């Protein structure tokens, strides 16, 4: 079943794949003075800066919906709470 969350997840996934896909092009166009591994690390950090806040905002929204709506308790069993225990 296609829902709003499914489409949003699909768009985030496609966006991250596009950014990862153009990473080799960006790395090859770097100045020769910059180390290739340092430049690759910088591009990954920029991508994390873009997507980490989006993920945290979405997690907060789902968690607040879970706390206010008891019917969602069965639908959403985990938001990676307790992941370090496994």
MOPAC internal coordinates of N, CA, C and O (Angstrom, degrees):
PM7 1SCF
backbone

  N    0.0000 0     0.00 0     0.00 0    0    0    0
  C    1.4397 1     0.00 0     0.00 0    1    0    0
  C    1.5259 1   109.10 1     0.00 0    2    1    0
  O    1.2310 1   120.35 1   -52.59 1    3    2    1
  N    1.2898 1   116.94 1   127.41 1    3    2    1
  C    1.4575 1   122.57 1  -178.87 1    5    3    2
  C    1.5278 1   108.71 1   -86.41 1    6    5    3
  O    1.2310 1   121.34 1   -60.34 1    7    6    5
  N    1.3327 1   115.03 1   119.66 1    7    6    5
  C    1.4580 1   120.37 1   178.38 1    9    7    6
  C    1.5152 1   108.98 1  -119.68 1   10    9    7
  O    1.2310 1   121.33 1    -1.55 1   11   10    9
  N    1.3331 1   115.07 1   178.45 1   11   10    9
  C    1.4631 1   121.10 1   178.81 1   13   11   10
  C    1.5215 1   110.85 1   -64.61 1   14   13   11
  O    1.2310 1   120.50 1   140.90 1   15   14   13
  N    1.3487 1   116.65 1   -39.10 1   15   14   13
  C    1.4594 1   119.94 1   179.07 1   17   15   14
  C    1.5261 1   111.99 1   -67.36 1   18   17   15
  O    1.2310 1   120.76 1   144.81 1   19   18   17
  N    1.3241 1   116.16 1   -35.19 1   19   18   17
  C    1.4601 1   120.26 1   177.81 1   21   19   18
  C    1.5239 1   110.61 1   -63.37 1   22   21   19
  O    1.2310 1   120.51 1   135.20 1   23   22   21
  N    1.3185 1   116.63 1   -44.80 1   23   22   21
  C    1.4699 1   120.91 1   179.93 1   25   23   22
  C    1.5213 1   110.50 1   -66.11 1   26   25   23
  O    1.2310 1   120.58 1   139.76 1   27   26   25
  N    1.3414 1   116.50 1   -40.24 1   27   26   25
  C    1.4610 1   120.00 1   178.74 1   29   27   26
  C    1.5328 1   110.82 1   -63.86 1   30   29   27
  O    1.2310 1   120.10 1   136.97 1   31   30   29
  N    1.3121 1   117.41 1   -43.03 1   31   30   29
  C    1.4608 1   120.96 1   177.39 1   33   31   30
  C    1.5123 1   112.28 1   -63.84 1   34   33   31
  O    1.2310 1   121.11 1   140.96 1   35   34   33
  N    1.3254 1   115.47 1   -39.04 1   35   34   33
  C    1.4563 1   120.14 1   177.57 1   37   35   34
  C    1.5257 1   111.27 1   -63.71 1   38   37   35
  O    1.2310 1   120.30 1   137.34 1   39   38   37
  N    1.3274 1   117.03 1   -42.66 1   39   38   37
  C    1.4660 1   120.59 1   178.50 1   41   39   38
  C    1.5293 1   111.61 1   -65.23 1   42   41   39
  O    1.2310 1   120.13 1   138.72 1   43   42   41
  N    1.3346 1   117.36 1   -41.28 1   43   42   41
  C    1.4707 1   119.91 1   176.98 1   45   43   42
  C    1.5319 1   110.63 1   -63.23 1   46   45   43
  O    1.2310 1   120.63 1   138.67 1   47   46   45
  N    1.3217 1   116.40 1   -41.33 1   47   46   45
  C    1.4605 1   119.94 1   179.15 1   49   47   46
  C    1.5186 1   112.62 1   -64.54 1   50   49   47
  O    1.2310 1   120.69 1   136.10 1   51   50   49
  N    1.3218 1   116.29 1   -43.90 1   51   50   49
  C    1.4701 1   120.17 1   178.37 1   53   51   50
  C    1.5259 1   110.62 1   -64.76 1   54   53   51
  O    1.2310 1   120.58 1   139.24 1   55   54   53
  N    1.3257 1   116.49 1   -40.76 1   55   54   53
  C    1.4679 1   120.09 1   178.16 1   57   55   54
  C    1.5172 1   112.30 1   -61.82 1   58   57   55
  O    1.2310 1   120.42 1   136.76 1   59   58   57
  N    1.3342 1   116.80 1   -43.24 1   59   58   57
  C    1.4594 1   119.04 1   179.62 1   61   59   58
  C    1.5227 1   111.22 1   -69.59 1   62   61   59
  O    1.2310 1   119.94 1   145.06 1   63   62   61
  N    1.3294 1   117.71 1   -34.94 1   63   62   61
  C    1.4651 1   119.60 1   177.06 1   65   63   62
  C    1.5259 1   111.81 1   -66.45 1   66   65   63
  O    1.2310 1   120.54 1   143.26 1   67   66   65
  N    1.3155 1   116.58 1   -36.74 1   67   66   65
  C    1.4644 1   119.48 1   176.96 1   69   67   66
  C    1.5258 1   110.21 1   -64.65 1   70   69   67
  O    1.2310 1   120.81 1   135.33 1   71   70   69
  N    1.3401 1   116.06 1   -44.67 1   71   70   69
  C    1.4682 1   118.77 1   178.97 1   73   71   70
  C    1.5228 1   111.79 1   -64.09 1   74   73   71
  O    1.2310 1   120.03 1   140.11 1   75   74   73
  N    1.3228 1   117.54 1   -39.89 1   75   74   73
  C    1.4656 1   119.88 1   177.63 1   77   75   74
  C    1.5265 1   110.35 1   -68.99 1   78   77   75
  O    1.2310 1   120.22 1   144.90 1   79   78   77
  N    1.3289 1   117.19 1   -35.10 1   79   78   77
  C    1.4627 1   120.93 1  -179.40 1   81   79   78
  C    1.5120 1   113.60 1   -67.21 1   82   81   79
  O    1.2310 1   120.00 1   145.68 1   83   82   81
  N    1.3316 1   117.60 1   -34.32 1   83   82   81
  C    1.4642 1   118.77 1   179.64 1   85   83   82
  C    1.5227 1   112.34 1   -87.54 1   86   85   83
  O    1.2310 1   120.31 1   177.52 1   87   86   85
  N    1.3277 1   117.01 1    -2.48 1   87   86   85
  C    1.4700 1   119.96 1  -179.96 1   89   87   86
  C    1.5308 1   112.32 1   -59.41 1   90   89   87
  O    1.2310 1   117.87 1   135.15 1   91   90   89
  N    1.3363 1   121.66 1   -44.85 1   91   90   89
  C    1.4744 1   119.27 1   178.12 1   93   91   90
  C    1.5258 1   113.11 1   -61.80 1   94   93   91
  O    1.2310 1   120.21 1   146.00 1   95   94   93
  N    1.3168 1   117.20 1   -34.00 1   95   94   93
  C    1.4647 1   120.24 1   178.18 1   97   95   94
  C    1.5244 1   109.96 1   -66.64 1   98   97   95
  O    1.2310 1   120.98 1   136.98 1   99   98   97
  N    1.3190 1   115.72 1   -43.02 1   99   98   97
  C    1.4626 1   119.89 1   179.12 1  101   99   98
  C    1.5214 1   110.46 1   -66.05 1  102  101   99
  O    1.2310 1   120.35 1   139.71 1  103  102  101
  N    1.3306 1   116.93 1   -40.29 1  103  102  101
  C    1.4670 1   120.11 1  -179.11 1  105  103  102
  C    1.5230 1   110.73 1   -66.24 1  106  105  103
  O    1.2310 1   119.47 1   141.33 1  107  106  105
  N    1.3296 1   118.62 1   -38.67 1  107  106  105
  C    1.4634 1   120.52 1   178.83 1  109  107  106
  C    1.5257 1   112.42 1   -69.41 1  110  109  107
  O    1.2310 1   119.94 1   157.81 1  111  110  109
  N    1.3175 1   117.73 1   -22.19 1  111  110  109
  C    1.4581 1   119.52 1  -179.88 1  113  111  110
  C    1.5298 1   112.08 1   -93.89 1  114  113  111
  O    1.2310 1   120.00 1  -168.43 1  115  114  113
  N    1.3010 1   117.61 1    11.57 1  115  114  113
  C    1.4675 1   120.98 1  -179.21 1  117  115  114
  C    1.5276 1   110.05 1   -71.64 1  118  117  115
  O    1.2310 1   120.69 1   -22.08 1  119  118  117
  N    1.3342 1   116.29 1   157.92 1  119  118  117
  C    1.4754 1   119.09 1   173.66 1  121  119  118
  C    1.5323 1   110.12 1   -66.40 1  122  121  119
  O    1.2310 1   120.24 1   -31.69 1  123  122  121
  N    1.3022 1   117.15 1   148.31 1  123  122  121
  C    1.4682 1   121.55 1  -176.66 1  125  123  122
  C    1.5212 1   112.68 1   -66.37 1  126  125  123
  O    1.2310 1   120.03 1   159.26 1  127  126  125
  N    1.3371 1   117.55 1   -20.74 1  127  126  125
  C    1.4597 1   120.78 1  -177.84 1  129  127  126
  C    1.5333 1   113.02 1   -74.81 1  130  129  127
  O    1.2310 1   120.37 1   159.65 1  131  130  129
  N    1.3199 1   116.89 1   -20.35 1  131  130  129
  C    1.4607 1   120.68 1  -177.10 1  133  131  130
  C    1.5203 1   109.36 1   -92.73 1  134  133  131
  O    1.2310 1   120.86 1   -46.01 1  135  134  133
  N    1.3323 1   115.97 1   133.99 1  135  134  133
  C    1.4573 1   121.55 1   178.62 1  137  135  134
  C    1.5325 1   109.86 1   -63.73 1  138  137  135
  O    1.2310 1   120.33 1   -38.15 1  139  138  137
  N    1.3176 1   116.98 1   141.85 1  139  138  137
  C    1.4625 1   121.24 1  -175.50 1  141  139  138
  C    1.5230 1   111.62 1   -66.16 1  142  141  139
  O    1.2310 1   119.79 1   143.04 1  143  142  141
  N    1.3292 1   118.00 1   -36.96 1  143  142  141
  C    1.4622 1   120.59 1  -179.58 1  145  143  142
  C    1.5219 1   111.43 1   -71.42 1  146  145  143
  O    1.2310 1   120.19 1   142.55 1  147  146  145
  N    1.3020 1   117.24 1   -37.45 1  147  146  145
  C    1.4590 1   121.30 1   176.62 1  149  147  146
  C    1.5293 1   110.45 1   -65.15 1  150  149  147
  O    1.2310 1   120.45 1   138.88 1  151  150  149
  N    1.3066 1   116.75 1   -41.12 1  151  150  149
  C    1.4552 1   120.60 1   179.88 1  153  151  150
  C    1.5267 1   111.12 1   -67.87 1  154  153  151
  O    1.2310 1   120.16 1   140.67 1  155  154  153
  N    1.3360 1   117.29 1   -39.33 1  155  154  153
  C    1.4683 1   120.63 1   176.39 1  157  155  154
  C    1.5208 1   110.35 1   -63.06 1  158  157  155
  O    1.2310 1   120.20 1   139.39 1  159  158  157
  N    1.3190 1   117.22 1   -40.61 1  159  158  157
  C    1.4559 1   121.23 1   178.19 1  161  159  158
  C    1.5260 1   110.61 1   -63.17 1  162  161  159
  O    1.2310 1   120.15 1   139.92 1  163  162  161
  N    1.3132 1   117.32 1   -40.08 1  163  162  161
  C    1.4647 1   120.48 1   179.60 1  165  163  162
  C    1.5261 1   111.28 1   -65.00 1  166  165  163
  O    1.2310 1   119.54 1   140.62 1  167  166  165
  N    1.3294 1   118.48 1   -39.38 1  167  166  165
  C    1.4624 1   119.81 1   179.16 1  169  167  166
  C    1.5215 1   111.49 1   -67.70 1  170  169  167
  O    1.2310 1   120.12 1   143.46 1  171  170  169
  N    1.3287 1   117.37 1   -36.54 1  171  170  169
  C    1.4670 1   120.34 1   177.09 1  173  171  170
  C    1.5231 1   110.66 1   -67.62 1  174  173  171
  O    1.2310 1   120.12 1   142.38 1  175  174  173
  N    1.3184 1   117.37 1   -37.62 1  175  174  173
  C    1.4664 1   120.70 1   178.16 1  177  175  174
  C    1.5261 1   109.88 1   -65.37 1  178  177  175
  O    1.2310 1   119.85 1   139.62 1  179  178  177
  N    1.3160 1   117.88 1   -40.38 1  179  178  177
  C    1.4662 1   119.84 1   176.84 1  181  179  178
  C    1.5208 1   111.61 1   -62.12 1  182  181  179
  O    1.2310 1   120.55 1   140.08 1  183  182  181
  N    1.3145 1   116.56 1   -39.92 1  183  182  181
  C    1.4616 1   119.39 1   177.93 1  185  183  182
  C    1.5266 1   110.89 1   -65.73 1  186  185  183
  O    1.2310 1   120.16 1   140.39 1  187  186  185
  N    1.3169 1   117.30 1   -39.61 1  187  186  185
  C    1.4706 1   120.49 1   177.60 1  189  187  186
  C    1.5219 1   110.77 1   -65.37 1  190  189  187
  O    1.2310 1   120.15 1   143.40 1  191  190  189
  N    1.3225 1   117.31 1   -36.60 1  191  190  189
  C    1.4669 1   120.88 1   177.94 1  193  191  190
  C    1.5277 1   110.21 1   -64.12 1  194  193  191
  O    1.2310 1   119.98 1   147.27 1  195  194  193
  N    1.3209 1   117.65 1   -32.73 1  195  194  193
  C    1.4563 1   120.94 1   179.30 1  197  195  194
  C    1.5257 1   111.41 1   -73.88 1  198  197  195
  O    1.2310 1   119.96 1   133.61 1  199  198  197
  N    1.3410 1   117.68 1   -46.39 1  199  198  197
  C    1.4557 1   120.19 1  -169.97 1  201  199  198
  C    1.5257 1   114.71 1   -93.60 1  202  201  199
  O    1.2310 1   118.62 1   157.17 1  203  202  201
  N    1.3182 1   120.24 1   -22.83 1  203  202  201
  C    1.4685 1   120.93 1  -179.02 1  205  203  202
  C    1.5289 1   112.35 1   -63.88 1  206  205  203
  O    1.2310 1   118.72 1   133.21 1  207  206  205
  N    1.3349 1   120.05 1   -46.79 1  207  206  205
  C    1.4704 1   118.21 1   176.97 1  209  207  206
  C    1.5259 1   112.93 1   -61.78 1  210  209  207
  O    1.2310 1   120.06 1   142.39 1  211  210  209
  N    1.3295 1   117.49 1   -37.61 1  211  210  209
  C    1.4606 1   120.19 1   177.71 1  213  211  210
  C    1.5247 1   110.91 1   -61.62 1  214  213  211
  O    1.2310 1   120.75 1   138.35 1  215  214  213
  N    1.3231 1   116.18 1   -41.65 1  215  214  213
  C    1.4570 1   120.03 1   179.95 1  217  215  214
  C    1.5266 1   111.34 1   -67.42 1  218  217  215
  O    1.2310 1   120.11 1   138.68 1  219  218  217
  N    1.3273 1   117.39 1   -41.32 1  219  218  217
  C    1.4591 1   120.39 1  -179.72 1  221  219  218
  C    1.5306 1   111.87 1   -67.09 1  222  221  219
  O    1.2310 1   120.19 1   141.19 1  223  222  221
  N    1.3211 1   117.25 1   -38.81 1  223  222  221
  C    1.4751 1   120.72 1   177.72 1  225  223  222
  C    1.5274 1   109.91 1   -64.57 1  226  225  223
  O    1.2310 1   120.50 1   136.92 1  227  226  225
  N    1.3162 1   116.64 1   -43.08 1  227  226  225
  C    1.4711 1   120.53 1  -179.82 1  229  227  226
  C    1.5263 1   110.73 1   -66.19 1  230  229  227
  O    1.2310 1   120.25 1   140.27 1  231  230  229
  N    1.3257 1   117.14 1   -39.73 1  231  230  229
  C    1.4722 1   120.58 1   178.77 1  233  231  230
  C    1.5232 1   110.68 1   -64.71 1  234  233  231
  O    1.2310 1   120.38 1   139.54 1  235  234  233
  N    1.3335 1   116.88 1   -40.46 1  235  234  233
  C    1.4542 1   120.53 1   178.45 1  237  235  234
  C    1.5271 1   110.77 1   -64.75 1  238  237  235
  O    1.2310 1   120.22 1   140.79 1  239  238  237
  N    1.3434 1   117.18 1   -39.21 1  239  238  237
  C    1.4600 1   120.98 1   179.15 1  241  239  238
  C    1.5260 1   111.02 1   -64.77 1  242  241  239
  O    1.2310 1   120.39 1   135.55 1  243  242  241
  N    1.3216 1   116.86 1   -44.45 1  243  242  241
  C    1.4626 1   120.47 1  -179.88 1  245  243  242
  C    1.5237 1   110.74 1   -66.98 1  246  245  243
  O    1.2310 1   120.54 1   141.07 1  247  246  245
  N    1.3335 1   116.58 1   -38.93 1  247  246  245
  C    1.4607 1   119.91 1  -179.72 1  249  247  246
  C    1.5260 1   110.90 1   -65.99 1  250  249  247
  O    1.2310 1   119.89 1   140.85 1  251  250  249
  N    1.3383 1   117.82 1   -39.15 1  251  250  249
  C    1.4613 1   119.68 1   178.50 1  253  251  250
  C    1.5259 1   111.00 1   -68.94 1  254  253  251
  O    1.2310 1   120.22 1   144.19 1  255  254  253
  N    1.3323 1   117.18 1   -35.81 1  255  254  253
  C    1.4623 1   120.51 1   176.11 1  257  255  254
  C    1.5263 1   110.60 1   -66.12 1  258  257  255
  O    1.2310 1   120.74 1   143.43 1  259  258  257
  N    1.3222 1   116.19 1   -36.57 1  259  258  257
  C    1.4663 1   120.62 1  -179.92 1  261  259  258
  C    1.5213 1   110.60 1   -67.41 1  262  261  259
  O    1.2310 1   120.19 1   142.75 1  263  262  261
  N    1.3344 1   117.24 1   -37.25 1  263  262  261
  C    1.4545 1   120.75 1  -179.17 1  265  263  262
  C    1.5214 1   112.22 1   -72.82 1  266  265  263
  O    1.2310 1   119.89 1   148.18 1  267  266  265
  N    1.3231 1   117.82 1   -31.82 1  267  266  265
  C    1.4644 1   120.30 1  -177.61 1  269  267  266
  C    1.5232 1   112.92 1   -89.55 1  270  269  267
  O    1.2310 1   119.57 1   154.35 1  271  270  269
  N    1.3055 1   118.43 1   -25.65 1  271  270  269
  C    1.4646 1   121.95 1  -175.94 1  273  271  270
  C    1.5242 1   108.84 1  -115.96 1  274  273  271
  O    1.2310 1   120.00 1   -67.57 1  275  274  273
  N    1.3232 1   117.61 1   112.43 1  275  274  273
  C    1.4610 1   120.72 1  -178.08 1  277  275  274
  C    1.5241 1   112.20 1   -73.97 1  278  277  275
  O    1.2310 1   119.60 1   159.11 1  279  278  277
  N    1.3275 1   118.36 1   -20.89 1  279  278  277
  C    1.4631 1   120.38 1   178.35 1  281  279  278
  C    1.5232 1   111.51 1   -69.10 1  282  281  279
  O    1.2310 1   120.36 1   152.47 1  283  282  281
  N    1.3311 1   116.92 1   -27.53 1  283  282  281
  C    1.4601 1   119.75 1   179.86 1  285  283  282
  C    1.5182 1   111.84 1   -76.02 1  286  285  283
  O    1.2310 1   120.31 1   168.27 1  287  286  285
  N    1.3378 1   117.01 1   -11.73 1  287  286  285
  C    1.4593 1   120.52 1  -178.90 1  289  287  286
  C    1.5217 1   110.89 1   -59.98 1  290  289  287
  O    1.2310 1   120.01 1   140.98 1  291  290  289
  N    1.3168 1   117.59 1   -39.02 1  291  290  289
  C    1.4568 1   120.68 1   178.06 1  293  291  290
  C    1.5232 1   111.61 1   -75.69 1  294  293  291
  O    1.2310 1   120.46 1   148.30 1  295  294  293
  N    1.3249 1   116.72 1   -31.70 1  295  294  293
  C    1.4616 1   120.57 1  -177.67 1  297  295  294
  C    1.5257 1   111.87 1   -75.08 1  298  297  295
  O    1.2310 1   120.51 1   138.31 1  299  298  297
  N    1.3293 1   116.62 1   -41.69 1  299  298  297
  C    1.4578 1   121.37 1   179.85 1  301  299  298
  C    1.5208 1   107.26 1  -110.87 1  302  301  299
  O    1.2310 1   120.70 1   -76.33 1  303  302  301
  N    1.3126 1   116.27 1   103.67 1  303  302  301
  C    1.4603 1   119.15 1  -175.84 1  305  303  302
  C    1.5223 1   111.95 1   -88.93 1  306  305  303
  O    1.2310 1   119.91 1   153.20 1  307  306  305
  N    1.3320 1   117.77 1   -26.80 1  307  306  305
  C    1.4560 1   119.38 1  -175.92 1  309  307  306
  C    1.5166 1   110.53 1  -151.92 1  310  309  307
  O    1.2310 1   121.21 1   -38.90 1  311  310  309
  N    1.3280 1   115.29 1   141.10 1  311  310  309
  C    1.4612 1   121.72 1   170.17 1  313  311  310
  C    1.5261 1   109.01 1  -116.10 1  314  313  311
  O    1.2310 1   121.30 1  -142.19 1  315  314  313
  N    1.3055 1   115.12 1    37.81 1  315  314  313
  C    1.4557 1   124.46 1  -175.06 1  317  315  314
  C    1.5263 1   111.28 1    67.12 1  318  317  315
  O    1.2310 1   120.37 1  -155.28 1  319  318  317
  N    1.3260 1   116.91 1    24.72 1  319  318  317
  C    1.4578 1   119.91 1   173.07 1  321  319  318
  C    1.5120 1   108.30 1   -74.50 1  322  321  319
  O    1.2310 1   120.77 1   -51.53 1  323  322  321
  N    1.3090 1   116.14 1   128.47 1  323  322  321
  C    1.4587 1   120.55 1  -178.80 1  325  323  322
  C    1.5155 1   113.34 1    81.58 1  326  325  323
  O    1.2310 1   119.40 1  -160.92 1  327  326  325
  N    1.3168 1   118.76 1    19.08 1  327  326  325
  C    1.4655 1   120.47 1  -177.74 1  329  327  326
  C    1.5161 1   111.67 1   -66.38 1  330  329  327
  O    1.2310 1   119.92 1   152.90 1  331  330  329
  N    1.3510 1   117.76 1   -27.10 1  331  330  329
  C    1.4610 1   119.28 1  -177.76 1  333  331  330
  C    1.5123 1   111.74 1   -74.44 1  334  333  331
  O    1.2310 1   119.54 1   164.55 1  335  334  333
  N    1.3301 1   118.47 1   -15.45 1  335  334  333
  C    1.4632 1   121.23 1   179.83 1  337  335  334
  C    1.5214 1   111.99 1   -80.98 1  338  337  335
  O    1.2310 1   119.92 1   161.38 1  339  338  337
  N    1.3160 1   117.75 1   -18.62 1  339  338  337
  C    1.4659 1   119.60 1  -176.51 1  341  339  338
  C    1.5049 1   111.98 1   -86.86 1  342  341  339
  O    1.2310 1   120.10 1   180.00 1  343  342  341

